[in-house]
Amino acid sequence: FPAMGAMEIEADNTHLQRKHSLYRSLDEKFEIQKETYRGQQYSQIYFARLHHMRTLLYSLLPNWKPHLPVCTVLGLEEGKECIIVGTLYKHMKLKPTILDEYSKERSVVPLVKPHNFIHPDDHLVLEDESGRVKLGGTVLLPSKYVTGIVVALHGKDSGAGDFFVQDVLEAGLPPQIEQALKSSSIAYLLLGLGVNNPLPQNRMNFYHPYGIFGEDKYVVFVSGIRVGSNMSNPLQFQLLVDHITGHLGDVKVKLHIEQEQSIAAQIVHVVIAGNSVEIPNGLLNGQNLGSKEQSMLSEPIKELDILLTQIVAGVSVDIMPGPDDPANFSLPQQALNRCLFPGSSVYNTFRSCTNPHSFGLDDIRFLGTSGQNIDDLEKYSEATDKLEFMERTLRWRHLAPTAPNTLGCYPFSDRDPFLLEECPHVYFIGNQNKYETCLLTGTEGQSVRLISIPKFCETGVVVVLNMRNLECHALSFGTQFGT
């Protein structure tokens, strides 16, 4: 990127060259280009999901329980142990329906909108092309699962119309590409040191998945900026912009400036994960807008464009749409129109991306959303924290399992773009209440950094990831005026 590669941060007579990384967009499967809506139903996306996941689960059965036969729901025999593969459906007593909302609108009792719709009477059903059967037993907890997950179940027909579940097989984490740095590190050790030679203490990092050959490069994640909202603090976001561009530091302390600029020069990429602007309530009501209302409508976007222009002049930026941004509502959300950003879009470092968003920096794969998939899981299942929900989507190999049941998505006719065929190295979600992170490891050596990005307008916190070792930390920006 010429604009990024040529950027220099000047400190007296010292010029700091900003580091850069090789970028690759992987959003093609989330882009709606040749799709045509012909009135198709959502059943087709479920068929595509079941076909793909069933083939995958069948390949895992020989290493799980090879002695058991595989049956369809219609082929179950009473008392005979077997394995069935199908899609889970969760019957929920408190799940809202449009008919209930319609009837309650005309009652004196206001419609209650609980944060979570789980009820002790909820139960699971498994279905395939032949039929469906109610699931029993204590192995498969309804509070953990949601509608849309494809699993393999070991059990038997109880004779009372239920399938008594004894064990469950999930797809597990998908395979992960091997790091180029890891391969080169191992090759160097074998050639230079010999297989049986002791490893020097200062070279222990050669065995780290990302290698000691890597240098510190940072990716900044921010979400929930909400320019134009009452909670948005323009000065707070300007501090973030100044930090990224290397204009932050105490002018009275030369060493402090040099340290800040040295850190800024190592930032190679910025990801804005949704909800960047907030349109004033009441403007989009279907009525014609006057010049004043039109100005109010466009002002937040203009302000965001001015701030983004300062960033993209020196570092590459990916901006994703969120649930409150001027984009389509259903997933996958398409990229924000570049016409909204006349100032920043002229730079080749500016990229308007889809939600979900997948990309590669050097040999590290990133995957993330603006948070809708995890927020919807929280409504219809239980977990200790958001990171556990994220882990489940990886182990189920599906980014948005509740779509299209309770989460809006495009009615794809021959594919399910949310299926995970490759395990990312970094998996992030935006617009959360607080910052959380952990390192998830798989049975086949997969290593995934999970990141929950807090809302910037409420917390003033961004997340900074070091690409060399996938360690990350929160960076807080605050403003305080003295009296």
Stockholm file with secondary structure:
# STOCKHOLM 1.0

chainA/1-483         FPAMGAMEIEADNTHLQRKHSLYRSLDEKFEIQKETYRGQQYSQIYFARLHHMRTLLYSLLPNWKPHLPVCTVLGLEEGKECIIVGTLYKHMKLKPTILDEYSKERSVVPLVKPHNFIHPDDHLVLEDESGRVKLGGTVLLPSKYVTGIVVALHGKDSGAGDFFVQDVLEAGLPPQIEQALKSSSIAYLLLGLGVNNPLPQNRMNFYHPYGIFGEDKYVVFVSGIRVGSNMSNPLQFQLLVDHITGHLGDVKVKLHIEQEQSIAAQIVHVVIAGNSVEIPNGLLNGQNLGSKEQSMLSEPIKELDILLTQIVAGVSVDIMPGPDDPANFSLPQQALNRCLFPGSSVYNTFRSCTNPHSFGLDDIRFLGTSGQNIDDLEKYSEATDKLEFMERTLRWRHLAPTAPNTLGCYPFSDRDPFLLEECPHVYFIGNQNKYETCLLTGTEGQSVRLISIPKFCETGVVVVLNMRNLECHALSFGTQFGT
#=GR chainA/1-483 SS CHHHHTCEEEETTEEEECCCCCEEECCGGGCCSSCCCSSCCTHHHHHHHHHHHHHHHHHHGGGTCTTSCEECSTTCCBTCEEEEEEEEEEECTTCCCHHHHHHHTTSSSCCCCCSCCCCTTCEEEEECSSCEEEEESSSSCTTTCCTTCEEEEEEEECSSSEEEEEEEECCCSCCCCCCHHHHHHHHHHHHHTCTTSCCCGGGGGGGSTTCTTCCCCEEEEEBCCCBTSTTCCHHHHHHHHHHHHTCCSCTTCHHHHHHHHHHHTTEEEEEEESCCBCCCTTSCSSSCCCHHHHHHHHHHHHHHHHHHHHHHTTSEEEEECCTTSSSCSSBSBCCCCGGGCTTGGGSTTEEECCBSEEEEETTEEEEEESSHHHHHHHHHSCCSSHHHHHHHHHHTTBSCTTTTTTSCBCCCSSCCTTBCCSCCSEEEEEEESSCEEEEEECTTSCEEEEEEEEBHHHHCEEEEEETTTCCEEEEECCCCCCC
#=GC SS_cons         CHHHHTCEEEETTEEEECCCCCEEECCGGGCCSSCCCSSCCTHHHHHHHHHHHHHHHHHHGGGTCTTSCEECSTTCCBTCEEEEEEEEEEECTTCCCHHHHHHHTTSSSCCCCCSCCCCTTCEEEEECSSCEEEEESSSSCTTTCCTTCEEEEEEEECSSSEEEEEEEECCCSCCCCCCHHHHHHHHHHHHHTCTTSCCCGGGGGGGSTTCTTCCCCEEEEEBCCCBTSTTCCHHHHHHHHHHHHTCCSCTTCHHHHHHHHHHHTTEEEEEEESCCBCCCTTSCSSSCCCHHHHHHHHHHHHHHHHHHHHHHTTSEEEEECCTTSSSCSSBSBCCCCGGGCTTGGGSTTEEECCBSEEEEETTEEEEEESSHHHHHHHHHSCCSSHHHHHHHHHHTTBSCTTTTTTSCBCCCSSCCTTBCCSCCSEEEEEEESSCEEEEEECTTSCEEEEEEEEBHHHHCEEEEEETTTCCEEEEECCCCCCC
//
